[in-house]
Amino acid sequence: MVLEELFSAVVERSDSAESPQSFDELFLAERTRLFGALCVLTGDRAEAEDLAQDAFVRVWSAWDRVGAMDDPTGYLYRTALNGARSRYRRSVLALKRQFRPNRDELSLVEERDVLIRGLGRLTHKQRTAIVLLDLLGFSSEEAGTALGMQPGAVRTQASRGRAELRRQAGEDDG
C-alpha cells in the first residue's frame, strides 16, 4: 500500500523531531502536516479535515496518557490512520448494504428471526459487542468506553460471538 508507506514516512520524519511538551505544541506543530497527509490519503479535503479533527480530539481527550508517551506525534498519526481505515470500512459496508438484491419481506423476517435467536444464545458481552460494532457502527474504542472494556476485549468478544453465530448457522443448514 503506497499511501500507508507515505503515511509511515511522515510519521518517521516526525519521530526525529523533539517530542512536544503540551497538546497545544503538538497541535500547532502537526495540524498542517496531518491535514496534508490525510488529504493525500483520502483524496477529499472535507474528509481529511474531519479525520484530523477526530484524531486531535481523541489525542486531546487522552493527553494525560498520550503526552507521557515517547512518541505522541506517532500516536496522533496512527490514530488518524486508524480513523481513516474505519471510515473506509464503514463506507464499503454501507455500499454493500445499499446494493443488495431485493428480497421478499418474508425472507427478511425469517433472517431477522434467525439472527435474533442466534444473538440470544450468545453471552451478554458477545451479544452487546456485536450489536454495538456491527449493527450500530460504533468503533471498538467507542464500544469499549460504553461497556467499560478495553477496545481489544470488545473486538475479541465480537469475534467470538460472530464465530458462534457462524457455527449455529452451520448447524441449522446441516
C-alpha positions in Angstrom: 0.0 0.0 0.0 1.7 3.1 -1.2 -0.4 5.6 0.8 0.3 3.7 4.1 4.1 3.8 3.2 3.8 7.6 2.6 2.0 8.0 5.9 4.6 5.9 7.7 7.3 8.1 6.2 5.6 11.2 7.6 5.4 9.6 11.0 9.1 8.5 10.8 10.1 12.1 9.9 8.2 13.3 12.9 9.9 10.8 15.2 13.2 12.6 14.7 11.8 15.8 16.0 11.7 16.7 19.7 8.6 15.5 21.5 6.0 18.2 22.2 5.6 19.2 25.8 1.9 20.0 25.6 -1.1 19.2 23.5 -1.1 22.8 22.2 2.5 22.3 20.9 1.6 19.1 19.2 -1.4 20.7 17.6 0.5 23.7 16.3 3.4 21.6 15.1 1.4 18.8 13.4 -2.0 20.3 12.2 -0.9 21.3 8.7 1.2 18.1 8.1 -1.5 15.8 9.4 -4.2 17.5 7.3 -1.9 17.3 4.2 -1.2 13.7 4.8 -4.9 12.9 5.2 -5.7 14.8 2.0 -3.3 12.6 0.1 -4.7 9.5 1.8 -8.4 10.2 1.3 -8.4 12.5 -1.8 -11.0 14.6 -0.1 -10.3 17.8 1.8 -13.5 17.7 3.9 -13.0 14.1 4.9 -9.3 14.9 5.7 -10.4 17.8 7.9 -12.9 15.6 9.8 -10.4 12.8 10.3 -7.7 15.3 11.5 -10.2 16.9 13.9 -11.3 13.4 15.2 -7.7 12.4 15.7 -6.8 15.6 17.6 -9.9 15.2 19.8 -9.0 11.6 20.6 -5.4 12.6 21.5 -6.6 15.6 23.5 -9.1 13.5 25.5 -6.3 11.1 26.4 -3.5 13.6 26.7 -2.5 12.6 30.2 -1.6 9.2 28.9 -0.5 10.2 25.3 1.6 13.1 26.5 3.7 10.8 28.6 4.4 8.5 25.6 7.8 8.5 23.9 6.1 9.5 20.6 2.8 11.3 20.9 3.2 12.5 17.3 3.3 8.9 16.1 0.3 8.1 18.2 -1.6 11.0 16.6 -0.8 9.8 13.1 -1.7 6.2 14.0 -5.0 7.4 15.4 -5.7 9.4 12.2 -4.8 6.4 10.0 -7.0 4.1 12.1 -9.9 6.5 11.8 -9.5 6.6 8.0 -9.5 2.8 7.8 -12.6 2.7 10.0 -14.4 5.2 7.8 -13.4 3.3 4.7 -14.6 0.0 6.1 -17.9 1.6 7.2 -18.5 3.2 3.8 -17.8 -0.1 2.0 -20.3 -1.9 4.2 -22.9 0.8 3.6 -22.4 0.5 -0.1 -22.8 -3.3 0.1 -26.0 -2.9 2.1 -27.4 -0.4 -0.3 -26.8 -2.6 -3.4 -28.1 -5.9 -2.0 -30.6 -7.5 -4.3 -34.2 -7.0 -3.3 -35.6 -9.9 -1.3 -39.1 -10.6 -0.3 -40.4 -9.5 3.0 -40.9 -13.0 4.4 -37.3 -13.9 3.9 -36.2 -10.7 5.6 -38.5 -11.6 8.6 -37.1 -15.1 8.7 -33.5 -13.9 8.6 -34.1 -11.4 11.3 -35.7 -14.1 13.5 -32.7 -16.4 13.0 -30.4 -13.5 13.9 -32.3 -12.6 17.0 -32.4 -16.2 18.1 -28.7 -16.6 17.4 -27.9 -13.5 19.3 -30.0 -14.7 22.2 -27.7 -17.8 22.5 -24.6 -15.7 22.9 -23.1 -14.4 26.1 -24.2 -11.0 27.2 -20.7 -9.5 26.4 -20.6 -11.1 22.9 -24.1 -10.0 22.0 -23.5 -6.5 23.2 -20.2 -6.2 21.4 -21.8 -7.4 18.1 -24.7 -5.0 18.4 -22.5 -2.0 19.1 -19.9 -2.8 16.5 -21.9 -4.4 13.7 -25.4 -3.1 14.0 -24.8 0.4 15.4 -21.4 1.0 13.7 -19.5 2.0 16.9 -15.7 1.8 16.7 -14.2 -0.6 19.2 -12.9 2.4 21.2 -16.4 3.8 21.5 -17.9 0.4 22.3 -15.2 -0.2 24.9 -16.0 3.1 26.6 -19.7 2.3 26.6 -19.0 -1.2 28.0 -16.2 -0.3 30.4 -13.8 -2.6 28.5 -10.6 -2.3 26.5 -11.2 -2.0 22.7 -9.3 -5.2 22.2 -11.6 -7.0 24.6 -14.6 -5.7 22.7 -13.1 -6.9 19.4 -12.4 -10.3 21.0 -16.0 -10.7 22.3 -17.4 -9.7 18.9 -15.2 -12.1 17.1 -16.1 -15.0 19.4 -19.8 -14.1 19.0 -19.5 -14.0 15.2 -17.8 -17.4 15.3 -20.6 -18.8 17.4 -23.2 -17.3 15.1 -21.4 -19.0 12.1 -21.3 -22.2 14.0 -25.0 -22.0 14.8 -25.8 -21.2 11.1 -23.8 -24.3 10.1 -25.8 -26.5 12.5 -29.1 -25.1 11.1 -28.0 -25.9 7.5 -26.8 -29.4 8.2 
